[in-house]
Amino acid sequence: MNQDIWASVDAYFSEKLIRSDDGLEAALRASDAAGLPAINISPTHGKLLNVLARTMGARRILEVGTLGGYSTIWLARALPPDGRLITLELDDHHAAVARANLRAACVADHVEVRVGRAVELLAALVSEKQPPFDMVFIDADKPSNLDYLTWALALTRPGSLIVVDNVVRNGEVVSATSADASVRGVRRMMDAIAHDPAIRDRVDATAIQTVGIKGYDGMALLRVT
């Protein structure tokens, strides 16, 4: 088994299960043209987020890490007409590209893009006494994963779903001696889920390993209890 096979299978599932979509495809083209890194989620994973959000009837979604808005579009399309999505992005240029992509995909009316350091923006959401979010998607800098999860727990309710992307790191997550800051960030979060009562006792968690066009990685899924 190798990357070529993984990519071919991903392409097969995308062709069979995901219809061609001008809004999503235009968002990828615009992001590439604007020089954004090609690190957005795959189409099959975007559809997974959309299905999860619709299955649980999410009305309020929080996203940490907007990039060009590709995953944001998938999530926003799962919302009911009165639904709301807040997405957080550090980079002004990325945020501008995302806003244009959201308008082109006709979901901008449901989405608010906030720009700044995510930990500060998350703290502001708490101070604003925002209603709890039904779903949170965390896909930003991995060294801060534990901070993002901690804030997400303050912004959700029992029954909410928190999804954390890129937790396998090509298998490096098992390396206790890794010098990679992203790997270490994932491991800190996993250790807290396993051992910190403030987190362990508030979530029911699992993780899945995935292969595809984005290589070997995976997601953690946490139900707030």
C-alpha angles and dihedrals in degrees: 000000000000144000093275091058093045091051092047092052090047090051090049093053092044091052094047101038109026121061120222107269124195094200096053095040091048089052091056092048093047092048091051092047090051091054098249116156114263094240100115118127120273121260092252092052091046089054089048091056090047093051093047092050093048094044092055093042094239114194098172122041130181122200124192107201118028104183104168095341098255096130088037090061092051091051096042091053089060092060125100118242092273095042125123135208126190116194126188125213131176099201121072093207093051090048092052091051090047093051091052091048092049091052091049090051091050095238100103092103089065097044135075117193113204120192126211143061107334096224090056093045091049091051089051091053089055092048090050088057091232114191111260119277119238094209135019125193114196115196108143136100107340098216087068096049095112092051091049092048092049091053091043089058089054090053101046139066136223106293096029118131124227118193120192116193131212099024099143098057095198089308095305091117088087092060110100090185098050115137091201109115092212093053091047090050092053091047092051089053093047092048090052092049089051101041114012108092091206088065105018093057094048102053142051104210144184137163135217129206117222138189128192142099089333092055126235114342140108150201137253116221120199127185112204109233 
